[in-house]
Amino acid sequence: MSVYQFTAAKTSGQEVSLQDYEGKVLVIANTASQCGLTPQYGDLQKLYDQFKAQGLEILGFPCNQFGGQEPGTSEEAASFCQLNYGVQFPVFAKVEVNGEGAHPLFQYLKQQQPGPAEDGEIQWNFTKFLVNRQGEVVARFEPKESPEAMTEAIRGLL
């Protein structure tokens, strides 16, 4: 299996196959616009600017499961990212990342890189998964790890 077997909804509701990103290095993150870690949007955009031409894609998935920190609509979340942080990478429709309603992509990501929690669950906003060009989940970066902490790992995959 790989991440390419999953689909995700754009803010418009249109389903997109992650196979569209085949051959790219991906950072997939659950995000929120009213979180103390929200400035990571700007840091993710810096990574995107630095490595996009070499094949990096960043996929943001707004999530309201942690402290209700993404209360608006999917469109409002995407607009917030663009207006406040100049985000140019794709921001998808809101998802759940834990529990019975967790998006299948995030179930798979957690299965491949369980992280520090005993149950493998995502602990907070801005958990970041790194995916190689073959669609394999190769690393997980916890919320308090800055996007810059991924730089060398990304460079190694590009």
RACOR-V825159 format. One record per backbone hydrogen bond with DSSP energy under -0.5 kcal/mol. NH is the residue of the N-H (numbers start at 1). CO is the residue of the C=O. Records with the same first field share a line. If there is no record, write none. Layout:
NH = CO, CO
//
This chain:
3 = 135
5 = 2
6 = 3
8 = 16
10 = 14
11 = 91
13 = 10
16 = 8
18 = 6
19 = 4
20 = 17
21 = 18
22 = 19
23 = 133
24 = 21
25 = 55
26 = 131
27 = 57
28 = 129
29 = 27, 59
30 = 127
31 = 61
33 = 69
34 = 69
38 = 35
40 = 37
41 = 38
42 = 39
43 = 39
44 = 40
45 = 41
46 = 42
47 = 43
48 = 44
49 = 45
50 = 46
51 = 47
52 = 48
54 = 51
55 = 51, 52
56 = 51
57 = 25
59 = 27
60 = 58, 90
61 = 29
62 = 92
63 = 31
67 = 65
68 = 64
69 = 66
77 = 73
78 = 74
79 = 75
80 = 76
81 = 77
82 = 78
83 = 79
84 = 80
85 = 81
86 = 82
87 = 81
90 = 58
92 = 60, 90
93 = 9
95 = 62
102 = 99
103 = 96
106 = 103
107 = 103
108 = 104
109 = 105
110 = 106
111 = 107
112 = 108
113 = 109
120 = 117
126 = 30
128 = 141
129 = 28
130 = 139
131 = 26
132 = 136
135 = 132
138 = 130, 136
139 = 130
141 = 128
145 = 142
146 = 144
149 = 146
150 = 147
151 = 148
154 = 150
155 = 151
156 = 152
157 = 153, 154
158 = 154
//
